[in-house]
Amino acid sequence: MGLDARWIELPAVQRRLLLFSVAAAGLFLLLALRLWYLQIISYDRYTEKSMRNRTRVLSLAPPRGPIYDRNGELLVGNRPSFTVSVMRQDVDDLPGLLQKLAGLLGVDIAVLRDRWEKGSRFPIYRPVPLAEDVPRDVMERVLEHSTELPGVLVEVVPVRDYLEKGSEAHLIGYLGEVTEKELSQDMFDDLQPGDVVGKIALEKTYEKYLRGQKGQRLVEVDVKGKLLKQLEVDPPRPGNKLFLTISREVQRAADQAFGDQSGAAVVLDVHTGDVLAMLSRPTFDPSLFVSGIEGDAWAQLLKDPRHPLQNKVLTGLYSPASTFKMIVALAALRGKVITKNHIVDCNGEFNLGEARYRCWKKAGHGRTNLKKALRESCDVWFYQVGLELGIDKLEETAHEFGLGAPVGFPLGGEKSGVIPSQSWKRQRFNQSWYAGETVITAIGQGYVLTTPIQLAVMTAALANHGDVLQPQVVRRVEDWNGTVLKEETPQVMHHIDIPEDAWNAVNQGLVAAVNEPHGTASAARMGNIEVAGKTGTSQVVRRRSDEEEAADRLDVPYRFRAHALFVAYAPADNPEIALAVVVEHGQHGGSAAGPIARAILESYFKGRGDVATTILEERP
Amino acid sequence: MFDRRLVTNFDWVLLTVVLMLAGVGILNLYSATSGWDVYSLPFYLKQSLWLAGGLFLVLLICCFDYRHLEHFSLPAYVVTLGLLLFVLLLGKTSMGATRWIHLGFFNLQPSEVAKLVIIMALARILARTVQPSGYRLRDLWLPALLLAPPFLLIVKQPDLGTALVVVFIAASMLLFAGLQPRTLLVLGVGGVASACGGWFMLRDYQKARISTFLNPEADPLGSGYHIIQSKIAVGSGGFWGKGFMAGTQSQLSFLPERHTDFAFSVFAEEWGFSGSMLLLLGYLFLVVWGIYVARRAADRFGMFLAFGVTAMIFWHIVINLGMVIGLMPVVGVPLPLFSYGGTSMITTMIGVGLLMNISMRRFMF
């Protein structure tokens, strides 16, 4: 300490401190002199420069990344569109300008005034867009009159171009103006109000890959704000390329086969979980959103009773009906409740105490074994086997197949559905479970609710004998140099342990349903490829009497008609794809959904006769 | 054991100057970012929150005796090196430079921590090796060893501005500790030589910045644009300025980065030469007061620490202002208490806290 005190008192140290203070002051003096030079000596020169500072920095929107199918076919690209904007700081006579523009653009002046008001939220240097996606001839008219339109400029903006006209709108999603809430997040920190971002589905999930980077243009304007010349350009960087697992061909086939019916279809590769096609109907036209959707169009989409904005593949909840029967059979075989030769005598109804449960075939199926039960979809066989199996075993197996819970689809927003059990009912209704409820659960009615994607995952697991796959819809993201930025690999969520002969027994039943006489799924039969499949007819209203069987007839109102379901995989002996189709209010699985399934299979196997030579892909 | 003298010796002068400067800075941010429709909290409010957090830190730092830092400085130095390595390997990249560790609520910038830790470690070394007749070259191996790893890691990020500030701080502290004339000569020549050699190690964009500085017109949309527009803003301010919120350059947004590194341009345009002089005087007072704190420190460690912190603040001011008014290349160094940014505010306030700490404990023994 003594040393410290003495040291500090050393004249040399004191001198140095003083020296440093003087040096600091000297450097500050240098800064002050420079300021003097800039602000006093050169004041006139810089004032003039600032008055004449007639450069404007304009932002250049980047084209969003293109989206391709699995074979590199373009699904969603970009096209140039013309936006008429105004630079606020160059407008003197606003009413006059809007008047002129309204005439040229052929729009109501109130609309333009609205756009102007909205644009006033932007920083002053950002041009306010007054009309987007204007036709070329209108754009040329505006340019011809540009001398009378100070501050008006026409910008070329890349906008989304949907080559499939909305066939996969639910998968791709649409764009919209970035919201206040989004702007406060880190992910959007390079955006400003008025910019567009992905709002749903892939456009939203892969936003950061698809967005690209803005560029800038430094332009010189004259005193009236008219563009004189471009001084510098820093071009925008387009977004990255997104390659999907979708096959454009299969998607188109499904789209055409659907016609104008409502519902959903999804097709999976049974080895990888790749989604080859996915559609929800009715769809909407994503290009409506390109220049900002009009209020009326939006209201119409929202009000439509057939729910065009809903992605029914992920959120449509349907009773799986007879497509659930394979799960009952496999659970019973695994639990040794039955053997594959188990016989039930079907006389058209099944009695449980006082209650009667009918088979869809009034006359009954007679002596029925497993294969026949699946082929002809005999309800009585499943009533009885389901009852012997018990609800809890059934629930356990159904969950293993991925039913009743989100399958982990990469877009999120899935509905869970319901696989009922004793504890579920206790929690949900605080009631105990009845044997009668087991009976109707065994034919996929009652409380059971599943989504089309769950049914597809279930069918794929039936086809590959127990691998429950996570559906993949994106294969990889690449930049423009071909560098892979992100790659998705097939994911087996888990494996279901069921003896091989049980799988085979159920598979035979499904082949018979498509290919043998009396098979209920014959609509999907193909000449060259052996298909395995199962229909389902899902009641919308509970039938309580014979009269109400009218639900099968076309004279019931549309909304009371049953949903038609179809699940299938092919080729039966060495499966490659699995699919699930739901046609809302389509009455019968066989007649309404079967043809769609068949169209999908035909497009996939186009030109392939003999499939015995197909080589299994390496499993991960 | 609480000492009443701590309260009576509380450095109100320093705190007042700091608050005045920061207050003017926030007012200026309000003007610079007006009309920015940012949906989250406006910049000037965020900056006020950072200032409040900084004040809290100042009070916290005043609570313990700064001399504990002497023992703590070497472990802290090792941890900081670890952080710098970590950021190089796994940090958050932005604009091609990797400088941040993402902590959820805050992006930690280890190079900022490094500045303070290097000051502490260097203060400790210098405090313990007394050379009444000045340091010889061979006495400097330890400071050099201390400085080289963090310096190289920061250059590697690359964060030219911070690396430059680190070198300037260390050089100031060594000069203050006293060098023999021969040492000074050798170091001076060596410095010039390595600066020329360093030119070939710079990345292209860094070279571009320096050439731009020499000839701004060559690249008007790149960094040259910054300098040209900034000079127009400052120059057109004249003697009295255009008035608060009335800077055409800034309000019409010709000024890029006008809330961060170029905050002073907005100020100079709106308050003119008169305002700029007052602000410069404020900063000069802060620096001189810092030197005064060093002079009155109770021990050598405190003196070097106070001097180092003052040097840090000083070089930030000089480099930033020099850049904004076209005396230096654009290196991206913020103006303390004035540029928008939590990191800069917090680092500066920690420094201020240390100064206050040393100042109030000057009669402890």
Interface residues (C-beta under 8 A of the other chain):
Chain A: M1 L3 D4 W7 I8 L10 A12 V13 Q14 R16 L17 F20 S21 A24 A25 L27 F28 L30 L31 A32 R34 L35 W36 L38 Q39 I40 S42 Y43 R45 Y46 T47 K49 S50 N53 T55 V57 Q89 R121 F122 P123 I124 Y125 E180 K181 L183 S184 Q192 P193 Q216 L218 L231 E232 V233 D234
Chain B: G35 W36 D37 V38 Y39 S40 V130 P132 S172 L175 F176 G178 P220 L221 Y225 Q229 K231 I232 A233 V234 G235 S236 G237 G238 F239 T248 Q249 Q251 L252 S253 F254 A268 G272 F273 S276 M277 L280 Y283 L284 V287 V288 I291 A294 R295 A297 A298 D299 R300 M303 F307 F314 V318 L321 G322 I325 G326 L327 F365
